């Protein structure tokens, strides 16, 4: 059977029309993260470790933007499918204001408690604590921009426009890379310079995407835009009701990841932490295609359910699973065969390379099952049924992964390999649970 008969040409075109720009945007974002880590790694292992810890901590806070964005995409895709323009404007305006309020409150809280967050979650050595704190204070100060950018990008995605956000955030990433070099080495600001470059690029993105939203959603009518920037109990409750479960799910993964950094630091210290951070950056490339697919599936499922076209929903799911499987097979070549060369491109520390090689190989075995988590997760999000993915994530990442990592790495003394085994198994557990929920089919009748 050739590839063209294996995958429906009609649906693959529809999927790639939406997913393609998302994937390209993720490539640029992953390259940014890779370049960031490369620049920082040139400063030394301590700086690489601090940036890894800082990225883990900030990642937990950033994904809380799903509290608003998950409800936004579900409600706007459904309204768009129904042809209700007034509802699209109303949900968009309310989502923007909600994200601004929530993002600002969390930004202030985290900025004022940076040192406590680092000490509580990681308990690193003093030099690592100081470096991580220096990095995170800048990131936390501009965190509200992440919430606003996430919500406004989601609004455009929900309308079927994934190209405009690509241009905006792609240009922002290029600016970030240029500022990295200038601030880290040109001005000699070191790790703090990397953080300033990141926040600066996010501010530029926010300004541009705000004008785009006013143009595309409100027809360049600023008065209309300001009219809909308001809160109502009805719409806010709808947005947050959907978003709360997705937010918990999204937070659970990086939160457990942050706690995993603590376990990794205890069993592998700076070398293990640096390998964990570098390996995580590399796995971002595996998720480029998967996240693009998941976003496309959520948008198209939302539109299809709005039109009550359940046959199209089934076809989209089938083709999505096929494409996701192909992606995982392709990436297995890099991570299973030449991981030492890949890790070695970042750092010349033999211990970090050795630990990183095991990280890539062990985790990727379990990562094959992520196709079900990503595709079914996109379906649930498009349907506005975010509870099942949350339950799957909590069981796999909190109830299973954390205890398993501690037992294998600390009690049974497997070291960092024990952590990698726990992560690999947790991915499988999450895929099994979300698949069981998916087969119940309750998401098809979800009323939002």
Secondary structure, DSSP 8 states (H G I E B T S, - for coil): --HHHHS-HHHHHHHHHHHHHHHHHHHHHHHHHHHHHHHHHTT-HHHHHHHHHHHHHHHHHHGGGHHHHHHHHHHHHHHHHHT-HHHHHHHHHHHHHHHHHHHHHHHHHHHHTHHHHHHHHT---HHHHHHHHHHHHHHHHTHHHHHHHHHHHHHHHHTT--HHHHHHHHHHHHHHHHHHHIIIIIS--HHHHHHHHHHHHHHHHHHHHHHHHHHHHHTT-HHHHHHH----HHHHHHHHHHHHHHHHHHHHHHHHHHHHHHHHHHHHHHHHHHHHHHHHHHHHHHHHHHHHHHHHHHHHHHHHHHTT-HHHHHHHHHHHHHHHHHHHHHHHHHHHHSHHHHHHTT---HHHHHHHHHHHHHHHHHHTTHHHHHHHHHHHHHHT--HHHHHHHHIIIIIIIIHHHHIIIIIS--THHHHHHHHHHHHHHHHHHHHHHHHH-GGGG---
